Amino acid sequence: MGLIEPASHLSDEARQFLADFVPLPPLDPTDLDAVETARRMSLANWVALNEGLEGPWISRPSTIAGVPVVTFAVDEHALGAEQVMVHLHGGAFVLGSPTASAALAVGMAQRTGMPVVSVDYRLAPEHRCPAGLIDIVNVCLDVLASRRLAAIYGESAGANLSLAAAVALRDRGAALPSRLGLLSPWVDLTCSGDTYRTLESADPVLGTLDPPAFAAVYAGPDTAGPDASPLFADLAGLPPALIQTGSRELLLSDSCRLESALRRAGVPVELSVWDGLWHGWQLRHHLPEAGKALDELAVFLTGSHSRRLSA
C-alpha cells in the first residue's frame, strides 16, 4: 500500500491484504448507470469472498413491514429465538446489501446463537435520507411487536443508521435495543474530522472514495442534520454502545468524536481502536483480526463482557 508499511504485529493475512489490495476506481455516485455497475461488481466480489465462510449457517430472504430483509441463523430452530439482532450493512449509503455483508451477520449468529435480521434498506441516489432510515425503523418496530431486540449493529454507513435508528426509536417512545454495535462508523456527513485528510493515504479501502460526494447524494444540502449525521443528534438515553475502529481508518475522527459525544450524553460507551487496521476490516472473515473483532463485538452485544464502560 504505497510507501506505508504494514504494522509488524499484524497477522500474515492482514499484511498480505495490505500488500495486494487494489483500490476500486473512483465512482461518481450521481451517475446511476455507474452506480448500478459498481453494485453488481461489488456484490459478485463479496459473494465470492463469502463462499469461504465456515461453520453452520442458513439465510432466509423475506420481508418485514414491507421491507426486504435476509435473516441469518445457525439453523432452522434458531430462526425462532425470542431475542433478535438487527444488522445494517455498509456501502456509503449507495452500495452494499445483506448478502454482501453476510460475514458480519453470520459471524454474530454463530457467536450468539441469535437470528440476525439484515435489512435491505433503500439506497441513494434513488432514495435520499431518510428513506433508508424509515425502512429500518419500520423493521425494528415490527420485530419489537413480538420479540426482544437484543442489539442493532452495523458497519460504516450501517453504523450511522444503527445510531440514527436508536435515536428514532427513542423519540417514538418505542423499546430500545439492549446494545449498539458501531463498526467503523461514518456519523459526520459534513466530513469535518481531521483524519479525512491525515489518513487518506493510509486507508486502502476509503482512500479513493470521495466522502463529500457520497454524503451529498444521500443527504442533499443538509449533511449536518441529525438524521444524516447522528453525531449531532441528541444522544441521551441510548443503550450502551461499542465503537470499533482502526488506526488506519479514514473515519477514525468520527469514532473518537462519537465516543466523546456519547459520554457527554451519559451513554455508556467503549471505544476499541485496533492498531494497524483499516476501514471495515471486520468484513474480511479470513483475517484473524476480523475474527477477534467479532469475538469482542459478540461479547459486548450479549452483555456478558466484564470490562468497565466509561460514561
C-alpha positions in Angstrom: 0.0 0.0 0.0 2.2 2.8 -1.3 5.0 3.8 0.9 3.3 3.0 4.2 4.4 -0.4 5.5 2.0 -2.6 7.4 2.5 -2.8 11.2 4.8 -5.7 12.1 2.4 -7.1 14.7 -0.4 -7.7 12.1 -1.1 -11.3 11.0 0.4 -12.6 7.9 -3.0 -12.5 6.3 -3.6 -8.8 7.1 -0.1 -7.8 5.9 -0.7 -9.7 2.7 -4.1 -7.9 2.2 -2.4 -4.5 2.5 0.3 -5.6 0.1 -2.1 -6.9 -2.5 -5.1 -4.7 -2.2 -6.1 -2.9 -5.4 -8.3 0.1 -4.7 -11.6 0.4 -6.6 -11.7 3.0 -9.3 -13.4 6.3 -8.3 -17.2 6.2 -8.5 -19.5 9.2 -9.3 -22.5 8.5 -7.0 -24.7 10.7 -9.1 -24.2 8.5 -12.2 -26.9 5.8 -11.7 -25.5 3.6 -14.5 -22.1 3.7 -12.9 -23.6 3.0 -9.5 -25.6 0.0 -10.8 -22.4 -1.4 -12.4 -20.5 -0.9 -9.2 -23.2 -2.6 -7.2 -23.1 -5.7 -9.5 -19.3 -5.9 -9.4 -19.1 -5.3 -5.6 -21.8 -8.0 -4.9 -20.0 -10.5 -7.1 -16.7 -9.9 -5.3 -18.3 -10.2 -1.8 -20.3 -13.3 -2.8 -17.0 -14.9 -3.9 -15.3 -14.0 -0.7 -18.1 -15.1 1.5 -18.1 -18.6 -0.1 -15.3 -19.3 2.4 -17.4 -18.6 5.4 -17.0 -21.6 7.8 -19.3 -23.2 10.3 -23.1 -23.8 10.2 -25.4 -21.1 8.9 -28.5 -20.5 6.9 -30.1 -17.5 5.3 -33.7 -16.8 4.6 -34.9 -13.8 2.5 -38.3 -12.3 3.3 -40.0 -9.0 4.0 -40.7 -7.4 7.4 -43.1 -4.4 7.4 -42.8 -4.5 3.6 -39.1 -4.1 3.7 -36.8 -6.8 2.1 -34.6 -8.5 4.7 -32.4 -11.5 5.0 -32.4 -13.4 8.3 -29.2 -15.4 9.1 -29.1 -18.1 11.8 -27.1 -21.2 12.6 -30.1 -23.5 11.9 -33.9 -23.5 11.4 -34.5 -23.8 15.1 -32.6 -20.6 15.9 -34.7 -18.6 13.5 -37.5 -18.6 16.0 -35.5 -17.4 19.0 -37.1 -14.8 21.3 -34.2 -12.4 21.0 -33.2 -11.0 17.6 -30.3 -8.8 16.4 -30.8 -6.3 13.6 -27.8 -5.8 11.2 -27.4 -2.8 8.9 -24.9 -3.2 6.0 -22.4 -0.5 4.9 -21.6 0.9 1.5 -21.6 4.7 1.8 -25.4 4.7 1.5 -25.1 3.9 -2.2 -23.7 0.3 -2.3 -23.9 -2.8 -0.3 -26.6 -5.4 0.7 -27.2 -8.1 3.4 -25.7 -10.6 1.0 -22.5 -8.6 0.5 -22.1 -8.1 4.3 -23.1 -11.7 5.2 -19.8 -12.3 7.1 -20.9 -9.9 9.8 -24.4 -11.3 10.1 -23.2 -14.9 10.0 -20.4 -14.1 12.5 -22.9 -12.8 15.1 -25.4 -15.6 14.5 -22.7 -18.2 15.1 -21.2 -16.4 18.2 -24.5 -15.6 19.9 -27.0 -18.2 18.7 -29.5 -15.5 17.9 -31.0 -14.8 14.5 -29.7 -11.7 12.7 -32.1 -9.7 10.6 -30.1 -7.8 8.0 -32.1 -5.0 6.4 -32.0 -4.4 2.7 -32.9 -0.7 3.1 -33.4 1.8 0.3 -30.2 3.3 -1.2 -29.1 6.6 -2.7 -29.1 8.1 -5.2 -32.5 6.7 -6.0 -33.7 7.2 -2.4 -32.3 10.0 -0.2 -32.2 10.4 3.5 -34.4 9.5 5.5 -35.8 6.8 3.2 -33.4 4.0 4.3 -33.8 5.1 7.9 -37.6 4.9 7.7 -37.2 1.3 6.3 -35.0 0.3 9.3 -37.2 1.9 11.9 -40.3 0.1 10.5 -38.5 -3.2 10.6 -37.4 -2.7 14.2 -40.9 -1.7 15.2 -42.3 -4.8 13.6 -39.7 -7.0 15.3 -40.4 -5.4 18.6 -44.1 -6.2 18.4 -43.4 -9.9 19.1 -39.7 -10.3 20.0 -36.9 -8.6 22.0 -34.4 -6.6 20.1 -31.1 -7.6 21.7 -29.0 -5.3 19.5 -28.7 -3.1 16.4 -25.3 -3.1 14.8 -23.7 -2.2 11.5 -20.6 -1.2 9.7 -19.7 2.2 8.1 -23.0 3.7 6.8 -24.7 0.9 8.6 -23.3 2.1 11.9 -24.6 5.6 11.1 -28.0 4.1 10.5 -27.8 1.9 13.7 -27.3 5.0 15.8 -29.9 7.1 13.9 -32.4 4.2 14.2 -31.9 4.1 18.0 -32.5 7.8 18.2 -35.6 7.5 16.2 -36.9 4.6 18.3 -36.2 6.6 21.5 -38.1 9.6 20.1 -41.1 7.4 19.3 -41.1 6.1 22.8 -40.5 2.6 21.5 -38.5 -0.1 23.2 -34.8 0.3 22.5 -32.2 -2.4 21.7 -30.2 -3.5 24.7 -26.9 -2.7 22.9 -25.5 -0.9 19.9 -22.5 -2.1 17.8 -20.9 0.7 15.7 -18.2 -0.7 13.5 -16.0 1.9 11.6 -18.9 4.4 11.9 -19.5 7.2 9.4 -21.6 9.5 11.6 -20.5 13.0 10.4 -21.5 13.6 6.8 -20.1 17.1 6.9 -16.7 15.2 6.8 -15.1 17.7 9.1 -12.9 15.3 11.0 -9.1 15.6 10.9 -8.4 12.1 9.7 -10.4 12.6 6.5 -7.2 14.3 5.4 -4.4 12.9 7.6 -5.3 9.2 7.0 -6.4 9.4 3.4 -3.3 7.7 2.1 -3.3 5.1 4.9 -6.7 3.6 4.5 -6.7 1.2 1.5 -10.5 0.9 1.4 -11.6 4.5 1.6 -8.5 6.3 0.3 -10.0 6.6 -3.2 -13.5 7.4 -2.1 -14.9 11.0 -2.2 -16.8 11.1 1.1 -18.4 14.5 0.5 -19.9 13.4 -2.9 -21.5 10.3 -1.3 -22.7 12.4 1.6 -24.3 14.9 -0.7 -26.1 12.2 -2.8 -27.5 10.7 0.3 -28.3 13.8 2.5 -28.6 16.6 -0.1 -27.5 20.0 1.3 -28.4 19.1 4.9 -25.4 16.9 5.7 -25.3 18.2 9.2 -28.9 17.3 10.0 -29.3 14.7 12.8 -30.9 12.1 10.6 -28.0 12.2 8.2 -25.3 12.9 10.8 -26.3 11.3 14.1 -23.1 12.6 15.7 -25.0 15.9 16.0 -28.2 14.3 17.3 -29.4 14.3 20.9 -27.9 11.1 22.1 -29.3 11.0 25.7 -31.0 7.8 26.8 -29.4 5.5 24.3 -28.3 2.0 25.2 -24.6 1.1 25.8 -22.5 1.2 22.6 -19.3 -0.4 21.4 -17.4 1.6 18.8 -14.7 -0.3 16.8 -12.3 1.5 14.6 -8.8 1.0 13.1 -5.8 3.3 13.4 -5.6 3.4 9.6 -9.3 4.3 9.4 -10.2 7.4 7.3 -13.1 7.8 9.7 -11.1 7.5 12.9 -12.1 11.0 13.8 -15.8 10.1 13.6 -15.2 7.3 16.1 -13.3 9.4 18.6 -15.8 12.3 18.4 -18.7 9.9 18.7 -17.3 8.4 21.8 -16.9 11.8 23.4 -20.5 12.8 22.3 -22.0 9.7 23.8 -20.1 10.1 27.1 -21.3 13.7 27.3 -24.8 12.4 26.8 -24.4 10.0 29.7 -24.4 6.9 27.4 -22.1 4.0 28.5 -19.6 3.6 25.6 -16.5 1.7 24.8 -14.1 2.8 22.1 -12.0 0.0 20.7 -9.1 1.1 18.4 -7.4 -1.6 16.5 -3.8 -0.6 15.7 -2.8 -1.0 12.1 -6.2 -1.9 10.7 -8.4 -0.1 8.2 -12.0 0.7 7.3 -14.3 -2.3 7.6 -11.6 -5.0 8.2 -14.2 -6.9 10.2 -15.8 -8.0 6.9 -12.6 -9.8 5.8 -13.5 -13.1 7.6 -10.3 -14.8 6.5 -8.2 -12.4 8.7 -7.5 -13.4 12.3 -8.1 -9.8 13.3 -11.6 -9.9 11.9 -12.5 -13.0 13.9 -11.1 -11.3 17.1 -13.1 -8.2 16.4 -16.3 -10.2 16.0 -15.5 -12.1 19.2 -15.3 -8.7 21.0 -18.5 -7.5 19.4 -20.4 -10.7 20.3 -19.3 -10.5 23.9 -20.4 -6.9 24.1 -23.7 -7.3 22.3 -24.8 -10.1 24.6 -23.9 -8.2 27.7 -21.5 -10.8 29.1 -18.3 -8.7 29.0 -16.5 -7.8 32.2 -14.8 -4.6 31.2 -16.0 -1.4 32.8 -17.6 1.0 30.4 -17.0 4.8 30.6 -19.8 7.2 30.9 
